[in-house]
């Protein structure tokens, strides 16, 4: 890590981390959503999904809390083991990556991507994937700087 990046410690999330994790839900949606999406509906579903992955611990789902040297939570990283759609090879998918606004600009996002990359390699993945909305320009720039490339575009035709 660079001199400006704080030392970070990664650990699996526990039930006691629920408040911190849920506090990041709005941060995970802090960009312009496509016009047909309802922010309140997306936020409600996201909170439920985060809670489910934290408390039910579905197979292949790994939620990490990232702490600073003082033991204060600094970020969330949620990884999921899966398989590639076209090759069937093992992949790791970054389901959620969130850094609180108060920690923005400290290199934590990049450190999360580095950790995810190393973790995926250690777990035999052939690729590391993630999804990002077109309007999330800040995250897209971070991912592109980290070497992520477009693989598949998801197009949606709203029916309601």
KEPA-649421 format. One record per residue (C-alpha): x, y, z; residue number from 1; chain; residue in three letters. Coordinates in nm, 3 decimals. Layout:
# KEPA-649421
{site {X,Y,Z},NUM,'A','ALA'}
...
END
This chain:
# KEPA-649421
{site {0.000,0.000,0.000},1,'A','UNK'}
{site {0.112,0.356,-0.056},2,'A','UNK'}
{site {0.215,0.587,0.225},3,'A','UNK'}
{site {-0.125,0.758,0.208},4,'A','UNK'}
{site {-0.324,0.434,0.236},5,'A','UNK'}
{site {-0.398,0.343,0.596},6,'A','UNK'}
{site {-0.302,-0.004,0.715},7,'A','UNK'}
{site {-0.607,-0.223,0.674},8,'A','UNK'}
{site {-0.712,-0.551,0.831},9,'A','UNK'}
{site {-0.961,-0.785,0.666},10,'A','UNK'}
{site {-1.188,-1.019,0.861},11,'A','UNK'}
{site {-1.508,-1.207,0.790},12,'A','UNK'}
{site {-1.817,-1.010,0.886},13,'A','UNK'}
{site {-2.017,-1.111,1.191},14,'A','UNK'}
{site {-2.375,-1.046,1.300},15,'A','UNK'}
{site {-2.250,-0.756,1.514},16,'A','UNK'}
{site {-2.138,-0.578,1.195},17,'A','UNK'}
{site {-2.495,-0.547,1.064},18,'A','UNK'}
{site {-2.537,-0.178,1.153},19,'A','UNK'}
{site {-2.213,-0.079,0.979},20,'A','UNK'}
{site {-2.294,-0.289,0.672},21,'A','UNK'}
{site {-2.647,-0.150,0.641},22,'A','UNK'}
{site {-2.514,0.203,0.688},23,'A','UNK'}
{site {-2.329,0.156,0.358},24,'A','UNK'}
{site {-2.641,0.068,0.156},25,'A','UNK'}
{site {-2.703,0.428,0.051},26,'A','UNK'}
{site {-2.335,0.462,-0.038},27,'A','UNK'}
{site {-2.367,0.160,-0.268},28,'A','UNK'}
{site {-2.639,0.349,-0.456},29,'A','UNK'}
{site {-2.481,0.698,-0.446},30,'A','UNK'}
{site {-2.507,0.767,-0.819},31,'A','UNK'}
{site {-2.774,0.822,-1.082},32,'A','UNK'}
{site {-2.971,0.503,-1.133},33,'A','UNK'}
{site {-3.132,0.427,-1.469},34,'A','UNK'}
{site {-3.457,0.625,-1.500},35,'A','UNK'}
{site {-3.682,0.322,-1.472},36,'A','UNK'}
{site {-3.538,0.212,-1.136},37,'A','UNK'}
{site {-3.691,0.335,-0.810},38,'A','UNK'}
{site {-3.426,0.435,-0.557},39,'A','UNK'}
{site {-3.640,0.345,-0.254},40,'A','UNK'}
{site {-3.715,0.000,-0.395},41,'A','UNK'}
{site {-3.348,-0.061,-0.482},42,'A','UNK'}
{site {-3.236,0.053,-0.136},43,'A','UNK'}
{site {-3.487,-0.170,0.040},44,'A','UNK'}
{site {-3.390,-0.474,-0.165},45,'A','UNK'}
{site {-3.018,-0.405,-0.123},46,'A','UNK'}
{site {-3.051,-0.381,0.256},47,'A','UNK'}
{site {-3.240,-0.710,0.263},48,'A','UNK'}
{site {-2.981,-0.878,0.042},49,'A','UNK'}
{site {-2.692,-0.753,0.256},50,'A','UNK'}
{site {-2.868,-0.871,0.573},51,'A','UNK'}
{site {-2.940,-1.213,0.418},52,'A','UNK'}
{site {-2.578,-1.267,0.311},53,'A','UNK'}
{site {-2.451,-1.156,0.651},54,'A','UNK'}
{site {-2.688,-1.359,0.869},55,'A','UNK'}
{site {-2.763,-1.665,0.653},56,'A','UNK'}
{site {-2.408,-1.703,0.516},57,'A','UNK'}
{site {-2.511,-1.871,0.189},58,'A','UNK'}
{site {-2.253,-2.110,0.039},59,'A','UNK'}
{site {-1.992,-1.931,-0.169},60,'A','UNK'}
{site {-2.064,-1.589,-0.012},61,'A','UNK'}
{site {-1.788,-1.414,0.183},62,'A','UNK'}
{site {-1.845,-1.075,0.347},63,'A','UNK'}
{site {-1.539,-0.898,0.477},64,'A','UNK'}
{site {-1.521,-0.603,0.711},65,'A','UNK'}
{site {-1.211,-0.394,0.661},66,'A','UNK'}
{site {-1.077,-0.226,0.973},67,'A','UNK'}
{site {-0.809,0.033,1.034},68,'A','UNK'}
{site {-0.536,0.000,1.298},69,'A','UNK'}
{site {-0.775,0.130,1.564},70,'A','UNK'}
{site {-1.023,-0.149,1.490},71,'A','UNK'}
{site {-1.269,0.095,1.333},72,'A','UNK'}
{site {-1.463,-0.033,1.032},73,'A','UNK'}
{site {-1.331,0.131,0.715},74,'A','UNK'}
{site {-1.505,-0.059,0.433},75,'A','UNK'}
{site {-1.708,-0.357,0.317},76,'A','UNK'}
{site {-1.603,-0.617,0.061},77,'A','UNK'}
{site {-1.845,-0.893,-0.040},78,'A','UNK'}
{site {-1.711,-1.171,-0.261},79,'A','UNK'}
{site {-1.898,-1.463,-0.413},80,'A','UNK'}
{site {-1.755,-1.778,-0.567},81,'A','UNK'}
{site {-1.924,-1.870,-0.893},82,'A','UNK'}
{site {-1.853,-2.006,-1.239},83,'A','UNK'}
{site {-1.811,-1.829,-1.569},84,'A','UNK'}
{site {-2.119,-1.817,-1.791},85,'A','UNK'}
{site {-1.939,-1.930,-2.106},86,'A','UNK'}
{site {-1.648,-2.143,-1.988},87,'A','UNK'}
{site {-1.776,-2.286,-1.659},88,'A','UNK'}
{site {-1.439,-2.204,-1.502},89,'A','UNK'}
{site {-1.433,-2.080,-1.141},90,'A','UNK'}
{site {-1.460,-1.707,-1.085},91,'A','UNK'}
{site {-1.495,-1.475,-0.790},92,'A','UNK'}
{site {-1.751,-1.198,-0.820},93,'A','UNK'}
{site {-1.726,-0.873,-0.626},94,'A','UNK'}
{site {-2.086,-0.840,-0.516},95,'A','UNK'}
{site {-2.041,-0.531,-0.297},96,'A','UNK'}
{site {-1.753,-0.293,-0.240},97,'A','UNK'}
{site {-1.822,0.013,-0.026},98,'A','UNK'}
{site {-1.610,0.276,0.140},99,'A','UNK'}
{site {-1.780,0.537,0.362},100,'A','UNK'}
{site {-1.769,0.895,0.233},101,'A','UNK'}
{site {-1.550,0.990,0.531},102,'A','UNK'}
{site {-1.285,0.743,0.408},103,'A','UNK'}
{site {-1.300,0.835,0.040},104,'A','UNK'}
{site {-0.975,0.931,-0.132},105,'A','UNK'}
{site {-0.749,0.732,0.101},106,'A','UNK'}
{site {-0.674,0.446,-0.141},107,'A','UNK'}
{site {-0.906,0.205,0.037},108,'A','UNK'}
{site {-1.105,0.118,-0.277},109,'A','UNK'}
{site {-0.786,0.019,-0.456},110,'A','UNK'}
{site {-0.675,-0.184,-0.153},111,'A','UNK'}
{site {-1.009,-0.368,-0.160},112,'A','UNK'}
{site {-0.960,-0.455,-0.526},113,'A','UNK'}
{site {-0.606,-0.576,-0.457},114,'A','UNK'}
{site {-0.731,-0.793,-0.171},115,'A','UNK'}
{site {-1.014,-0.932,-0.385},116,'A','UNK'}
{site {-0.766,-1.015,-0.662},117,'A','UNK'}
{site {-0.531,-1.197,-0.425},118,'A','UNK'}
{site {-0.820,-1.379,-0.255},119,'A','UNK'}
{site {-0.962,-1.490,-0.591},120,'A','UNK'}
{site {-0.622,-1.622,-0.703},121,'A','UNK'}
{site {-0.576,-1.808,-0.372},122,'A','UNK'}
{site {-0.917,-1.969,-0.422},123,'A','UNK'}
{site {-0.839,-2.090,-0.775},124,'A','UNK'}
{site {-1.046,-1.840,-0.970},125,'A','UNK'}
{site {-0.972,-1.778,-1.337},126,'A','UNK'}
{site {-1.124,-1.430,-1.325},127,'A','UNK'}
{site {-1.251,-1.159,-1.092},128,'A','UNK'}
{site {-1.579,-0.999,-1.200},129,'A','UNK'}
{site {-1.808,-0.720,-1.089},130,'A','UNK'}
{site {-2.111,-0.527,-1.208},131,'A','UNK'}
{site {-2.129,-0.150,-1.222},132,'A','UNK'}
{site {-2.405,0.085,-1.330},133,'A','UNK'}
{site {-2.321,0.323,-1.617},134,'A','UNK'}
{site {-2.399,0.623,-1.394},135,'A','UNK'}
{site {-2.146,0.519,-1.130},136,'A','UNK'}
{site {-1.860,0.702,-1.298},137,'A','UNK'}
{site {-1.639,0.721,-0.987},138,'A','UNK'}
{site {-1.645,0.343,-0.940},139,'A','UNK'}
{site {-1.609,0.274,-1.312},140,'A','UNK'}
{site {-1.293,0.486,-1.323},141,'A','UNK'}
{site {-1.147,0.297,-1.026},142,'A','UNK'}
{site {-1.226,-0.040,-1.184},143,'A','UNK'}
{site {-1.080,0.056,-1.520},144,'A','UNK'}
{site {-0.760,0.183,-1.356},145,'A','UNK'}
{site {-0.739,-0.155,-1.178},146,'A','UNK'}
{site {-0.751,-0.341,-1.511},147,'A','UNK'}
{site {-1.117,-0.440,-1.534},148,'A','UNK'}
{site {-1.256,-0.457,-1.888},149,'A','UNK'}
{site {-1.603,-0.483,-2.033},150,'A','UNK'}
{site {-1.696,-0.847,-2.090},151,'A','UNK'}
{site {-2.074,-0.852,-2.115},152,'A','UNK'}
{site {-2.325,-0.572,-2.136},153,'A','UNK'}
{site {-2.660,-0.623,-1.969},154,'A','UNK'}
{site {-2.942,-0.450,-2.154},155,'A','UNK'}
{site {-3.281,-0.408,-1.991},156,'A','UNK'}
{site {-3.624,-0.342,-2.137},157,'A','UNK'}
{site {-3.851,-0.238,-1.848},158,'A','UNK'}
{site {-4.199,-0.387,-1.876},159,'A','UNK'}
{site {-4.374,-0.187,-1.603},160,'A','UNK'}
END
